[in-house]
Amino acid sequence: MKNEEKKVILIVEDELPLSKAIGIKIEKSGLRPLQARSVSEAIDLLKKPEGVDVIWLDHYLLGEKNGLEFVVELKSNDEWKGIPVFVVSNTAGQEKVSAYLKLGINKYYTKSDVHLDKVIEDIKQALNVKE
């Protein structure tokens, strides 16, 4: 598979070691990771011409805005609102999960309850990517 044919996953995660581990797993699964640690970095990457096929999002990020505020911004932009979003966070209060789901994310995972491979499998399924 050529690089330009790979689906692009934007990983928005503030913890650098975790972000790197996710990126390695995603690359090994045949997808292309882009990484951001804040909402502003993520927005900059979304503006690039190659585009983003799916977003892996943490709730707590560097900078002023959190993941929920990022999804609000994402869903209000006609160009980006159709991008699937998978939230993977340490906390899963019912109110927070409901707020994300109301905004139209695909799925919410609690980091301690899910294996990276499961999230990647669900993302590949959403993108209709075969092994």
C-alpha positions as a LaTeX table, in Angstrom:
\begin{tabular}{lrrr}
\hline
Residue & $x$ (\AA) & $y$ (\AA) & $z$ (\AA) \\
\hline
Met1 & 0.00 & 0.00 & 0.00 \\
Lys2 & 1.40 & 3.38 & $-0.99$ \\
Asn3 & 1.55 & 6.09 & 1.65 \\
Glu4 & $-0.98$ & 8.32 & $-0.10$ \\
Glu5 & $-3.49$ & 5.45 & $-0.17$ \\
Lys6 & $-3.34$ & 4.93 & 3.58 \\
Lys7 & $-6.21$ & 6.26 & 5.63 \\
Val8 & $-5.10$ & 9.10 & 7.92 \\
Ile9 & $-5.85$ & 9.04 & 11.63 \\
Leu10 & $-5.43$ & 12.24 & 13.61 \\
Ile11 & $-4.43$ & 11.30 & 17.17 \\
Val12 & $-5.22$ & 14.14 & 19.57 \\
Glu13 & $-3.59$ & 13.04 & 22.83 \\
Asp14 & $-1.62$ & 15.15 & 25.32 \\
Glu15 & 0.42 & 12.32 & 26.88 \\
Leu16 & 3.45 & 12.00 & 24.60 \\
Pro17 & 4.44 & 8.38 & 25.44 \\
Leu18 & 0.86 & 7.22 & 24.93 \\
Ser19 & 0.51 & 9.20 & 21.71 \\
Lys20 & 3.70 & 7.60 & 20.36 \\
Ala21 & 2.50 & 4.10 & 21.34 \\
Ile22 & $-0.85$ & 4.69 & 19.61 \\
Gly23 & 0.97 & 6.02 & 16.52 \\
Ile24 & 3.16 & 2.92 & 16.30 \\
Lys25 & 0.15 & 0.59 & 16.65 \\
Ile26 & $-1.76$ & 2.54 & 14.00 \\
Glu27 & 1.17 & 2.44 & 11.58 \\
Lys28 & 1.55 & $-1.31$ & 12.09 \\
Ser29 & $-2.14$ & $-1.72$ & 11.29 \\
Gly30 & $-1.68$ & $-0.08$ & 7.88 \\
Leu31 & $-2.99$ & 3.37 & 8.68 \\
Arg32 & $-1.13$ & 6.70 & 8.74 \\
Pro33 & $-1.00$ & 8.59 & 12.05 \\
Leu34 & $-0.85$ & 12.36 & 12.46 \\
Gln35 & $-0.32$ & 13.56 & 16.01 \\
Ala36 & $-1.45$ & 16.62 & 17.93 \\
Arg37 & $-1.35$ & 17.41 & 21.64 \\
Ser38 & $-3.72$ & 20.38 & 21.67 \\
Val39 & $-6.84$ & 21.58 & 19.89 \\
Ser40 & $-4.89$ & 24.27 & 18.01 \\
Glu41 & $-2.38$ & 21.68 & 16.70 \\
Ala42 & $-5.27$ & 19.43 & 15.66 \\
Ile43 & $-7.01$ & 22.28 & 13.79 \\
Asp44 & $-3.74$ & 23.09 & 11.98 \\
Leu45 & $-3.44$ & 19.45 & 10.85 \\
Leu46 & $-7.09$ & 19.37 & 9.72 \\
Lys47 & $-6.36$ & 22.36 & 7.45 \\
Lys48 & $-3.60$ & 20.49 & 5.58 \\
Pro49 & $-4.49$ & 19.40 & 2.04 \\
Glu50 & $-4.04$ & 15.63 & 2.59 \\
Gly51 & $-7.00$ & 15.61 & 4.95 \\
Val52 & $-7.93$ & 13.39 & 7.87 \\
Asp53 & $-10.11$ & 10.29 & 7.64 \\
Val54 & $-10.77$ & 9.72 & 11.34 \\
Ile55 & $-9.94$ & 11.28 & 14.73 \\
Trp56 & $-8.73$ & 9.51 & 17.89 \\
Leu57 & $-9.42$ & 12.03 & 20.66 \\
Asp58 & $-8.59$ & 12.33 & 24.34 \\
His59 & $-10.70$ & 14.61 & 26.54 \\
Tyr60 & $-7.88$ & 16.30 & 28.44 \\
Leu61 & $-5.44$ & 18.11 & 26.14 \\
Leu62 & $-2.68$ & 20.69 & 26.31 \\
Gly63 & $-3.78$ & 24.30 & 25.97 \\
Glu64 & $-7.03$ & 26.04 & 26.83 \\
Lys65 & $-9.52$ & 23.74 & 25.10 \\
Asn66 & $-10.51$ & 20.16 & 25.87 \\
Gly67 & $-11.75$ & 17.40 & 23.58 \\
Leu68 & $-15.40$ & 18.35 & 23.98 \\
Glu69 & $-14.71$ & 21.91 & 22.82 \\
Phe70 & $-12.75$ & 20.46 & 19.89 \\
Val71 & $-15.72$ & 18.30 & 18.84 \\
Val72 & $-18.04$ & 21.35 & 19.02 \\
Glu73 & $-15.65$ & 23.22 & 16.70 \\
Leu74 & $-15.26$ & 20.19 & 14.42 \\
Lys75 & $-18.99$ & 19.56 & 14.05 \\
Ser76 & $-19.70$ & 23.23 & 13.28 \\
Asn77 & $-17.35$ & 23.14 & 10.27 \\
Asp78 & $-18.98$ & 21.84 & 7.07 \\
Glu79 & $-15.68$ & 20.48 & 5.78 \\
Trp80 & $-14.88$ & 18.48 & 8.92 \\
Lys81 & $-18.23$ & 17.59 & 10.50 \\
Gly82 & $-18.41$ & 14.22 & 8.73 \\
Ile83 & $-15.07$ & 12.96 & 10.08 \\
Pro84 & $-15.62$ & 10.01 & 12.44 \\
Val85 & $-14.49$ & 10.71 & 16.02 \\
Phe86 & $-13.50$ & 8.09 & 18.59 \\
Val87 & $-12.98$ & 9.47 & 22.10 \\
Val88 & $-10.54$ & 7.53 & 24.29 \\
Ser89 & $-10.26$ & 9.12 & 27.74 \\
Asn90 & $-9.35$ & 8.35 & 31.35 \\
Thr91 & $-12.66$ & 9.57 & 32.69 \\
Ala92 & $-16.14$ & 8.53 & 31.69 \\
Gly93 & $-18.72$ & 10.39 & 33.75 \\
Gln94 & $-22.19$ & 9.82 & 32.29 \\
Glu95 & $-22.67$ & 13.55 & 31.71 \\
Lys96 & $-19.44$ & 13.82 & 29.73 \\
Val97 & $-20.13$ & 10.70 & 27.67 \\
Ser98 & $-23.67$ & 11.93 & 26.91 \\
Ala99 & $-22.36$ & 15.34 & 25.84 \\
Tyr100 & $-19.94$ & 13.71 & 23.38 \\
Leu101 & $-22.59$ & 11.34 & 22.03 \\
Lys102 & $-25.07$ & 14.21 & 21.53 \\
Leu103 & $-22.42$ & 15.94 & 19.42 \\
Gly104 & $-22.28$ & 12.89 & 17.15 \\
Ile105 & $-19.05$ & 11.10 & 18.01 \\
Asn106 & $-18.83$ & 7.47 & 16.89 \\
Lys107 & $-17.80$ & 5.89 & 20.18 \\
Tyr108 & $-16.51$ & 6.72 & 23.67 \\
Tyr109 & $-13.97$ & 4.45 & 25.38 \\
Thr110 & $-12.47$ & 4.56 & 28.87 \\
Lys111 & $-8.72$ & 3.97 & 28.56 \\
Ser112 & $-8.57$ & 1.54 & 31.48 \\
Asp113 & $-11.40$ & $-0.59$ & 30.04 \\
Val114 & $-10.27$ & $-1.00$ & 26.44 \\
His115 & $-7.25$ & $-2.36$ & 24.59 \\
Leu116 & $-5.68$ & $-0.22$ & 21.84 \\
Asp117 & $-6.27$ & $-3.02$ & 19.33 \\
Lys118 & $-10.04$ & $-2.88$ & 19.94 \\
Val119 & $-10.17$ & 0.86 & 19.25 \\
Ile120 & $-8.08$ & 0.41 & 16.08 \\
Glu121 & $-10.32$ & $-2.46$ & 14.97 \\
Asp122 & $-13.43$ & $-0.27$ & 15.43 \\
Ile123 & $-11.77$ & 2.62 & 13.57 \\
Lys124 & $-10.82$ & 0.36 & 10.65 \\
Gln125 & $-14.37$ & $-0.95$ & 10.55 \\
Ala126 & $-15.75$ & 2.62 & 10.46 \\
Leu127 & $-13.35$ & 3.42 & 7.61 \\
Asn128 & $-14.20$ & 0.17 & 5.83 \\
Val129 & $-10.51$ & $-0.82$ & 5.80 \\
Lys130 & $-9.79$ & $-4.50$ & 5.27 \\
Glu131 & $-6.83$ & $-6.26$ & 6.90 \\
\hline
\end{tabular}
